[in-house]
């Protein structure tokens, strides 16, 4: 790991680092890093055990209607919206990354770039819950309220 100091006038001291992580965990790193840029004194994002989740959730999702709309419509991708629409087909259910990739016609390796870019656009708060790697796959779950918004947007 390499660290480079980035001083700023009146800004908190920032350090730029280079970290090596497994390719399939890059989005997890981005989600964690996003939690570090909150207001001073903000609470750390809690790790919450969800009933039926393969493992703990890493970041709180963006579930407000305006946020879901912005995140669904944001960016240019032939795969992001179909990814969300497929996830919305099974509200409140954990769906495997492999199943979602098959639904959008990409390999998991190809889809990881799309997902990483989309999660960065969502500022680490995508319209779904994401569980870490377990049972040989990653897992995603969209709450029913979010799924209904996604279905409305897809119908427009």
Backbone torsions as a table, in degrees:
resi	resn	phi	psi	omega
1	UNK	NA	136.5	179.2
2	UNK	-114.9	136.3	178.4
3	UNK	-120.9	136.8	178.1
4	UNK	-130.2	123.0	179.7
5	UNK	-72.5	142.2	178.5
6	UNK	-130.2	82.0	-177.8
7	UNK	-70.5	149.8	178.3
8	UNK	-141.8	146.7	-179.3
9	UNK	-66.2	112.5	177.2
10	UNK	76.1	-7.2	-179.4
11	UNK	-90.2	155.7	176.1
12	UNK	-62.6	149.4	177.9
13	UNK	-62.6	127.0	178.7
14	UNK	-114.1	149.3	177.1
15	UNK	-126.8	129.4	176.0
16	UNK	-94.0	129.3	-178.5
17	UNK	-126.2	157.4	174.0
18	UNK	-115.6	125.3	-175.7
19	UNK	-126.5	136.3	174.8
20	UNK	-96.8	125.6	178.1
21	UNK	-135.5	157.5	174.9
22	UNK	-59.3	142.0	-176.6
23	UNK	-54.3	-34.9	-177.7
24	UNK	-81.0	3.7	179.3
25	UNK	-117.2	6.6	-178.4
26	UNK	-59.3	-44.1	-179.0
27	UNK	-64.3	-32.2	176.4
28	UNK	-65.4	-40.4	177.8
29	UNK	-63.7	-45.0	178.0
30	UNK	-59.9	-42.9	-179.5
31	UNK	-62.8	-41.5	178.7
32	UNK	-65.8	-46.7	-179.2
33	UNK	-59.7	-36.8	179.1
34	UNK	-60.1	-31.0	179.9
35	UNK	-71.6	-18.3	-177.8
36	UNK	-81.6	-11.7	-175.1
37	UNK	-103.1	22.3	177.4
38	UNK	-77.5	175.0	178.6
39	UNK	-61.2	151.0	178.2
40	UNK	-59.9	132.9	-179.5
41	UNK	88.9	-3.7	179.5
42	UNK	-70.3	153.1	-178.9
43	UNK	-74.8	147.8	176.0
44	UNK	-67.6	144.6	179.0
45	UNK	-66.0	121.7	-177.0
46	UNK	-73.4	149.6	171.4
47	UNK	-90.1	121.2	-173.5
48	UNK	-114.9	131.2	174.7
49	UNK	-84.8	121.1	176.9
50	UNK	-99.5	134.9	179.1
51	UNK	-57.8	124.7	179.2
52	UNK	87.9	-4.7	-179.9
53	UNK	-77.7	139.6	176.5
54	UNK	-60.7	-38.6	175.6
55	UNK	-148.6	179.0	-176.7
56	UNK	-69.1	148.1	175.8
57	UNK	-72.5	146.6	-176.4
58	UNK	-99.7	-26.9	-178.5
59	UNK	-145.9	148.1	177.9
60	UNK	-71.1	135.6	-177.5
61	UNK	-84.3	163.4	177.6
62	UNK	-96.3	98.3	-171.2
63	UNK	-107.3	-0.4	178.1
64	UNK	-67.6	149.3	-175.4
65	UNK	-57.1	-45.5	-179.4
66	UNK	-64.6	-39.0	179.4
67	UNK	-67.4	-43.9	179.3
68	UNK	-61.5	-44.6	179.3
69	UNK	-59.7	-48.5	-179.2
70	UNK	-60.9	-44.7	-177.9
71	UNK	-70.5	-34.5	178.5
72	UNK	-68.5	-44.8	-175.6
73	UNK	-84.2	-15.4	-175.3
74	UNK	-71.3	149.9	175.0
75	UNK	74.6	173.1	179.0
76	UNK	-120.3	111.2	179.8
77	UNK	-155.6	136.9	176.1
78	UNK	-82.5	-3.1	-172.6
79	UNK	-119.7	-27.3	-175.8
80	UNK	-60.2	-52.7	-178.4
81	UNK	-63.9	-45.7	176.2
82	UNK	-60.4	-33.5	176.1
83	UNK	-60.5	-49.6	179.6
84	UNK	-65.6	-39.7	179.7
85	UNK	-63.6	-39.9	178.6
86	UNK	-65.8	-41.9	178.5
87	UNK	-63.5	-35.6	179.8
88	UNK	-68.5	-18.2	178.5
89	UNK	-67.8	-21.0	-179.5
90	UNK	-127.6	67.6	-178.0
91	UNK	-60.8	143.9	178.7
92	UNK	62.8	16.2	178.4
93	UNK	-118.4	142.4	174.9
94	UNK	-77.3	126.3	-178.7
95	UNK	-118.7	135.5	-176.2
96	UNK	-76.0	150.1	176.8
97	UNK	-56.5	-40.6	-179.8
98	UNK	-60.3	-44.6	179.1
99	UNK	-63.7	-42.8	179.9
100	UNK	-64.9	-39.8	178.5
101	UNK	-65.3	-41.6	177.3
102	UNK	-61.1	-38.4	-178.1
103	UNK	-65.4	-30.5	-179.2
104	UNK	-101.2	1.3	174.3
105	UNK	75.4	30.3	177.0
106	UNK	-125.5	153.2	171.5
107	UNK	-74.4	158.5	177.0
108	UNK	-55.3	-37.8	178.5
109	UNK	-63.8	-44.5	178.6
110	UNK	-65.0	-42.9	-176.3
111	UNK	-70.5	-23.8	-178.7
112	UNK	-62.7	-34.4	176.3
113	UNK	-65.5	-44.1	177.8
114	UNK	-60.4	-45.5	-177.1
115	UNK	-67.1	-42.3	179.0
116	UNK	-60.7	-45.2	179.0
117	UNK	-63.5	-42.8	-178.6
118	UNK	-65.9	-41.9	179.8
119	UNK	-67.2	-32.4	174.2
120	UNK	-66.6	-41.9	176.6
121	UNK	-60.8	-33.9	179.5
122	UNK	-82.4	5.0	179.9
123	UNK	55.2	37.3	177.7
124	UNK	79.6	5.1	-180.0
125	UNK	-123.0	70.6	-178.8
126	UNK	-71.0	164.5	-178.3
127	UNK	-81.4	40.6	177.7
128	UNK	-158.6	166.2	173.2
129	UNK	-96.8	146.4	-177.2
130	UNK	-131.6	131.3	178.5
131	UNK	-107.9	153.6	-178.9
132	UNK	-69.5	-176.2	-177.4
133	UNK	-74.1	120.7	176.8
134	UNK	-158.8	157.9	-179.5
135	UNK	52.9	32.7	176.9
136	UNK	76.2	15.0	-178.1
137	UNK	-159.9	167.5	169.7
138	UNK	-95.6	157.6	-175.3
139	UNK	-132.2	142.3	-178.2
140	UNK	-131.7	146.3	177.3
141	UNK	-143.5	133.5	178.2
142	UNK	-111.7	123.0	177.1
143	UNK	-61.3	150.7	-176.9
144	UNK	-54.5	-42.5	-178.8
145	UNK	-61.6	-39.8	178.9
146	UNK	-70.1	-41.9	179.3
147	UNK	-58.6	-39.0	179.1
148	UNK	-65.0	-39.2	177.6
149	UNK	-65.3	-44.3	179.7
150	UNK	-60.4	-44.0	-179.8
151	UNK	-64.0	-39.4	176.7
152	UNK	-61.6	-46.5	-179.1
153	UNK	-64.2	-40.3	-179.8
154	UNK	-65.6	-30.4	-178.7
155	UNK	-78.0	-18.5	-177.9
156	UNK	-70.1	NA	NA
